[in-house]
Every structure is written in structure tokens, then in C-alpha cells.
Amino acid sequence: MKSLLEKKKVSREILLVIALFLIVLTFRLWGLNATGVTWDERVYFLAGRHYVWDLLHFNFDQEVWAENAEAPPVAKYIYGMANYFVKGIDYTASRILSAIMAALTCIIVYFMGKQFFKRRVGIMAVLILAFLPPFVAHGKIAGIESPLALFFTLTVYFFLRGIKTGNQLKYLLSGIVCGTSNSVVERSRSSRRSDRAPTR
């Protein structure tokens, strides 16, 4: 009897997570291509496509990887893979992936709220974040914001889980994901200094 109740509880939890994910995702997919195209979106789209193409063709010439060098490559890799088989300029696949990453961020927020407070805290946190206008807007375009939010939230989640459980693996995962999130948005200081260095 106890085992049956536990199975029902797990089933309800899975259904709740799926429902929250679909609500968040549907809200972002609605009117996905009605927002127009941002300047950054076009740059990430083209650079990502070129990065993935050249990577798969083992082209490591310096000039190839200089395209949009001021922004780290991880987000561009993600969008480049999404658009590898897309012909022409079509942002739909990248935008769908951005929406999925935003929805996954909300699910991680739910688990953080549930595990460190209560389930209803997690649900309220998801609903607040899901309908926050800036988060909605950035979840509809292929920018760095969606992958950054996902990786940074995952970093915090693993770190808090490490504190709670004492599991060293959680700390390691937190560090790896933190490095990934840093590779989405931040350049190294040495790169920025070299940009400012005068040429002779």
C-alpha cells in the first residue's frame, strides 16, 4: 500500500512538472516570429552557423573563428547546431531552442523552491518567472539570455544541493556548469586588454 501511494505521488509530481513546462513553453511559442529580428540575433545566428560548419569540416583557420569574437562561443554553438540543416535565414529553430531553454530554467526554479522550501513556493516562483515580461521577451529570441539563465540557474541548483547533501559531485557539477555559463556571456580579461592594446 505504501509503495502504491509513493508511485502515485511520483506520478503526480511528473505530471505537474510536465504541465508547468508546457505552460511556460507554450506562452513563449505563441507569436514566436512576431517580434521581428534583433541585431544581436542575426549576428549569433550567422556566427553560430559558420562555427558549427567549420568545426565539422575541421577548419581551424584564425580568420574563421574571428567572426563575432567579442562574444563567447557557447550560445553560438547551440544556435549553430539548431540551424545546421536550415536553408537560408530562418530564426525559428533557434527561437524554439531559446524557448525550451527558458522553460527548462523555470523547471529548475521549481525544484529549487520545492526542495529548499515547499512545493507551492516552487510553483509560485515558476509562475512569477514564467510571466515576467523581460524573461518572456528574451525567451522568444535567439540571444545569450536564455542559455545564460539556464546554466546560471543550474549552477545555483547544484551548489545548493551540494550544501544540503554534502555530495562532492554536486559541487563539481556546479563548477562545470558555472564555467559553461561564463563561456556564454563573459570574455576573459586578457582578451579585453588585448583589444585595448595599441597596435604598432
Stockholm file with secondary structure:
# STOCKHOLM 1.0

chainA/1-200         MKSLLEKKKVSREILLVIALFLIVLTFRLWGLNATGVTWDERVYFLAGRHYVWDLLHFNFDQEVWAENAEAPPVAKYIYGMANYFVKGIDYTASRILSAIMAALTCIIVYFMGKQFFKRRVGIMAVLILAFLPPFVAHGKIAGIESPLALFFTLTVYFFLRGIKTGNQLKYLLSGIVCGTSNSVVERSRSSRRSDRAPTR
#=GR chainA/1-200 SS CHHHHHHHHHHHHHHHHHHHHHHHHHHHHTTGGGSCCCHHHHHHHHHHHHHHHHHHTTCCCHHHHTTTTTSCSHHHHHHHHHTTTCCSSCCHHHHHHHHHHHHHHHHHHHHHHHHHTCHHHHHHHHHHHHTCHHHHHHTTSSSSHHHHHHHHHHHHHHHHHHHHHCCHHHHHHHHHHHHHHHHHHCCCHHHHHHHHSCCC
#=GC SS_cons         CHHHHHHHHHHHHHHHHHHHHHHHHHHHHTTGGGSCCCHHHHHHHHHHHHHHHHHHTTCCCHHHHTTTTTSCSHHHHHHHHHTTTCCSSCCHHHHHHHHHHHHHHHHHHHHHHHHHTCHHHHHHHHHHHHTCHHHHHHTTSSSSHHHHHHHHHHHHHHHHHHHHHCCHHHHHHHHHHHHHHHHHHCCCHHHHHHHHSCCC
//
